[in-house]
Amino acid sequence: MKIISIINEKGGTGKTTSTREITGVLKKNKKCLLIDCDYQANLTGSFGIEFDKTIYNVMIGENINNCILEIEKNVDIIPGIINSRDLERDLEWESEKETILKNKLEELEKKYDYILIDCRPDMRLLEKNALVCSDVVLTPIEPHNYSLDGFDILEELLKTINPILKNDIKHIGFFSRVAIGNAPKMVIENSDNVYENILDNYIRHSVKLQECSLVGKFIVDYAPRTNGALDYKNLVKELQNKNFI
């Protein structure tokens, strides 16, 4: 079982979209669990599902299996919560609270091939829990001025909290929402000279990707011949060929 967190300290980089669509590619022949740790709960909302229990219930000690909902064959989800203050307050005095999720996910070792965690652009309790249990951290990056700042910040953070992380954790970046023009191309080309852990494949801007969240479908099913579907297939293929996932 591989645990993948999708996170960037900058907002609006396509984290939720990437969490969804990477899962859409993997689900063809792998069993996947989505965990919505973004307090806006956009990932949960994009599937239009009704739910009673969320990641909050998992974190306060309820049986994790009771908090999992099926979306479709090979895809399950633990829904997100809107109010972060409740969780922070209720676990304020909990010892080793950064490892709660890690311990819970160990119960699912034989149930899933991949667990993908959508994180918000912040570093609070849920985000720390996600990083601690992850094998891979993926950071989507928009190709514009200062767009790599969030990637660099997370690199330094991972070094800081390294003692409680998995020793072989991998931090991988990829460009998303890439528009037509010279500026995005220049940012991507310049990054090749500086970073070894940014993927060659990137995600082009696509209206169809935005539509997917409105209809509750994955791009590979909704519009399989579009740039969005092709780009995410190539991204996952590169991740697998390089043994990152």
Backbone torsions as a table, in degrees:
resi	resn	phi	psi	omega
1	MET	NA	128.0	177.3
2	LYS	-107.2	133.3	177.7
3	ILE	-109.2	123.4	-174.8
4	ILE	-121.8	122.9	173.9
5	SER	-102.9	134.9	176.9
6	ILE	-109.2	114.6	-171.6
7	ILE	-152.1	147.6	171.4
8	ASN	-151.3	139.3	179.4
9	GLU	-68.9	-16.0	175.3
10	LYS	-95.8	142.5	178.4
11	GLY	-85.7	164.2	174.2
12	GLY	70.4	29.7	-178.5
13	THR	-102.3	0.3	178.3
14	GLY	94.9	28.6	-178.3
15	LYS	-64.8	-49.1	-177.1
16	THR	-66.2	-43.4	177.6
17	THR	-59.0	-44.1	-178.6
18	SER	-67.8	-38.1	176.7
19	THR	-59.5	-45.7	178.7
20	ARG	-61.5	-52.0	-167.5
21	GLU	-79.2	-27.8	171.4
22	ILE	-65.1	-40.5	175.6
23	THR	-62.2	-40.2	179.3
24	GLY	-58.0	-35.2	177.8
25	VAL	-76.2	-44.2	-176.2
26	LEU	-66.9	-30.5	-172.1
27	LYS	-67.6	-11.5	-179.3
28	LYS	-57.7	-40.6	-180.0
29	ASN	-140.6	16.6	178.4
30	LYS	-133.2	147.9	177.7
31	LYS	-87.6	125.2	-172.9
32	CYS	-124.2	143.8	171.5
33	LEU	-118.9	126.9	173.8
34	LEU	-96.2	138.6	173.9
35	ILE	-124.3	122.7	-178.0
36	ASP	-94.6	102.5	179.0
37	CYS	-105.6	7.8	175.8
38	ASP	-88.6	125.0	-174.4
39	TYR	-68.7	-10.0	171.4
40	GLN	-79.0	-16.6	176.7
41	ALA	56.0	34.3	-179.2
42	ASN	-67.7	-33.7	178.3
43	LEU	-62.3	-47.1	178.0
44	THR	-60.9	-46.9	-178.0
45	GLY	-63.1	-28.7	-176.9
46	SER	-68.5	-17.4	178.9
47	PHE	-98.0	-6.8	176.0
48	GLY	60.8	37.6	-176.7
49	ILE	-99.2	152.9	173.7
50	GLU	-95.5	141.6	-176.5
51	PHE	-152.8	157.2	176.6
52	ASP	-112.2	-41.6	-176.4
53	LYS	-107.0	149.6	-175.2
54	THR	-134.9	-173.0	175.9
55	ILE	-60.2	-26.3	175.4
56	TYR	-57.9	-46.4	-179.7
57	ASN	-63.1	-37.4	176.2
58	VAL	-61.3	-46.6	-174.1
59	MET	-68.4	-27.8	-179.2
60	ILE	-92.2	6.3	168.6
61	GLY	112.2	3.5	178.9
62	GLU	-74.8	159.9	179.5
63	ASN	-59.9	121.9	-174.5
64	ILE	-62.9	-31.6	-179.0
65	ASN	-66.1	-25.8	178.7
66	ASN	-78.5	-8.5	-177.4
67	CYS	-106.1	5.5	-177.0
68	ILE	-100.3	131.7	177.1
69	LEU	-117.0	144.7	176.5
70	GLU	-85.8	130.8	174.6
71	ILE	-94.0	-49.5	176.3
72	GLU	-162.2	-178.4	179.0
73	LYS	-55.2	127.9	177.0
74	ASN	74.7	4.6	178.7
75	VAL	-133.7	118.0	173.6
76	ASP	-119.5	167.8	-179.7
77	ILE	-145.8	144.5	163.5
78	ILE	-103.4	113.3	-174.3
79	PRO	-63.7	161.4	179.8
80	GLY	-94.3	168.4	178.1
81	ILE	-115.5	155.8	-178.6
82	ILE	-89.6	-43.1	-173.3
83	ASN	-96.4	107.2	-178.8
84	SER	-77.1	-23.0	-175.4
85	ARG	-62.8	-35.8	-179.5
86	ASP	-61.0	-45.6	-178.4
87	LEU	-66.7	-46.6	179.8
88	GLU	-59.2	-40.7	-179.2
89	ARG	-68.7	-46.0	-173.6
90	ASP	-70.3	-23.3	-179.8
91	LEU	-108.4	13.8	-174.6
92	GLU	-55.1	-40.2	-174.9
93	TRP	-104.7	11.2	179.6
94	GLU	-73.0	131.8	177.4
95	SER	-78.2	145.6	179.8
96	GLU	51.2	42.3	-175.9
97	LYS	-69.9	-17.1	179.0
98	GLU	-74.6	-11.0	-177.7
99	THR	-111.8	10.5	-178.8
100	ILE	-59.7	-50.0	-177.1
101	LEU	-65.3	-40.2	178.1
102	LYS	-56.4	-47.0	-179.7
103	ASN	-64.9	-37.8	179.0
104	LYS	-66.7	-41.7	-176.3
105	LEU	-71.0	-21.7	176.6
106	GLU	-61.6	-24.5	178.0
107	GLU	-70.3	-17.1	-175.8
108	LEU	-103.3	12.1	-172.6
109	GLU	-51.2	-41.4	-175.6
110	LYS	-95.0	0.7	-174.4
111	LYS	-95.8	-30.2	-174.8
112	TYR	-129.3	150.7	172.1
113	ASP	-86.6	-38.2	-178.7
114	TYR	-136.3	140.7	169.2
115	ILE	-121.0	124.4	-178.3
116	LEU	-116.4	126.5	-174.0
117	ILE	-114.1	120.1	177.1
118	ASP	-89.3	117.4	-176.2
119	CYS	-110.5	151.8	177.6
120	ARG	-87.4	165.6	-179.1
121	PRO	-78.2	69.0	-179.1
122	ASP	-159.2	168.5	179.0
123	MET	-130.3	74.3	178.3
124	ARG	-112.1	-159.3	-169.3
125	LEU	-60.5	-47.2	-177.9
126	LEU	-65.9	-40.1	-179.9
127	GLU	-65.0	-41.0	177.3
128	LYS	-63.5	-40.9	176.5
129	ASN	-61.4	-41.0	179.9
130	ALA	-63.5	-44.6	-179.2
131	LEU	-64.6	-41.4	-176.8
132	VAL	-61.8	-34.5	-175.9
133	CYS	-94.2	-1.9	-171.6
134	SER	-84.5	145.0	168.9
135	ASP	-89.3	-32.3	-176.7
136	VAL	-136.7	137.5	172.6
137	VAL	-115.5	119.1	179.0
138	LEU	-104.3	132.2	-179.9
139	THR	-121.0	107.7	173.3
140	PRO	-73.7	139.3	-174.2
141	ILE	-130.4	129.5	173.4
142	GLU	-84.1	134.4	-174.6
143	PRO	-83.3	80.6	174.1
144	HIS	-147.9	177.1	-177.5
145	ASN	-53.9	134.2	178.8
146	TYR	66.7	10.5	-176.7
147	SER	-67.8	-21.8	-178.9
148	LEU	-86.9	-1.1	-179.8
149	ASP	-60.0	-44.6	-179.6
150	GLY	-62.5	-36.8	178.1
151	PHE	-65.0	-44.5	179.3
152	ASP	-64.6	-41.2	179.5
153	ILE	-60.5	-43.5	-179.4
154	LEU	-68.5	-35.9	175.5
155	GLU	-56.9	-46.0	-179.5
156	GLU	-67.9	-38.3	179.5
157	LEU	-63.3	-42.6	179.7
158	LEU	-61.6	-36.4	176.7
159	LYS	-66.9	-37.7	-177.2
160	THR	-66.8	-42.6	-177.3
161	ILE	-97.4	15.3	-176.4
162	ASN	-51.8	-36.1	-178.2
163	PRO	-57.6	-26.9	-179.8
164	ILE	-105.8	4.3	177.6
165	LEU	-90.1	165.3	171.0
166	LYS	-65.8	136.9	-173.7
167	ASN	-61.4	-30.9	-175.7
168	ASP	-103.2	24.1	-179.8
169	ILE	-61.3	139.2	-179.0
170	LYS	-113.4	134.2	175.5
171	HIS	-111.1	115.9	-174.0
172	ILE	-124.9	134.7	176.6
173	GLY	-109.3	157.1	172.3
174	PHE	-153.1	149.1	-179.4
175	PHE	-83.4	138.0	-179.7
176	SER	-132.4	163.9	-179.8
177	ARG	53.4	42.9	-177.7
178	VAL	-79.5	116.5	-179.1
179	ALA	-91.9	165.1	177.4
180	ILE	-72.5	138.6	177.8
181	GLY	143.8	168.2	-177.3
182	ASN	-75.9	-34.1	-175.5
183	ALA	-61.8	-50.8	177.4
184	PRO	-59.9	-39.1	179.8
185	LYS	-62.5	-40.3	-179.9
186	MET	-66.2	-41.4	178.8
187	VAL	-61.5	-44.3	-179.8
188	ILE	-64.0	-45.8	-179.4
189	GLU	-64.5	-40.3	179.5
190	ASN	-66.3	-34.6	-179.8
191	SER	-66.0	-28.1	179.4
192	ASP	-61.7	-27.6	-178.2
193	ASN	-85.5	-10.9	-173.7
194	VAL	-114.3	-38.5	-171.8
195	TYR	-113.7	133.8	175.1
196	GLU	-94.0	-17.0	-174.2
197	ASN	-108.3	33.5	171.3
198	ILE	-114.4	130.2	-174.3
199	LEU	-67.4	154.1	176.6
200	ASP	-72.8	-38.4	-179.8
201	ASN	-78.4	146.2	179.4
202	TYR	-138.8	168.1	-175.5
203	ILE	-106.0	118.2	178.7
204	ARG	-77.1	152.4	175.8
205	HIS	-61.2	135.3	-177.1
206	SER	-149.0	127.0	176.4
207	VAL	-65.4	-34.4	-179.3
208	LYS	-62.1	-32.3	177.1
209	LEU	-64.8	-36.6	177.1
210	GLN	-69.1	-36.9	-179.8
211	GLU	-65.5	-32.3	-176.2
212	CYS	-58.1	-40.7	-178.8
213	SER	-68.6	-20.8	179.1
214	LEU	-82.4	-29.5	-177.6
215	VAL	-103.4	-3.1	176.5
216	GLY	71.5	31.8	-179.9
217	LYS	-125.5	158.1	174.9
218	PHE	-83.3	147.6	-176.7
219	ILE	-60.7	-33.0	-179.4
220	VAL	-68.0	-20.7	176.5
221	ASP	-98.2	-38.4	-174.4
222	TYR	-76.0	-43.3	-178.4
223	ALA	-146.9	70.8	-170.5
224	PRO	-64.5	-16.1	-177.0
225	ARG	-102.1	4.5	-177.6
226	THR	-83.8	167.9	177.7
227	ASN	-58.5	-38.9	-178.2
228	GLY	-60.7	-45.5	179.5
229	ALA	-65.5	-45.4	-179.8
230	LEU	-62.9	-43.2	-177.3
231	ASP	-64.0	-43.2	-179.5
232	TYR	-70.5	-32.9	174.3
233	LYS	-62.4	-44.8	179.9
234	ASN	-67.2	-36.4	178.6
235	LEU	-63.5	-48.1	179.7
236	VAL	-63.8	-39.9	178.5
237	LYS	-60.7	-42.2	177.3
238	GLU	-64.9	-42.2	178.1
239	LEU	-59.7	-40.6	-179.3
240	GLN	-74.4	-40.8	-179.8
241	ASN	-64.5	-29.8	179.0
242	LYS	-92.8	7.7	177.1
243	ASN	60.6	31.4	175.1
244	PHE	-81.8	-32.9	177.9
245	ILE	-132.7	NA	NA
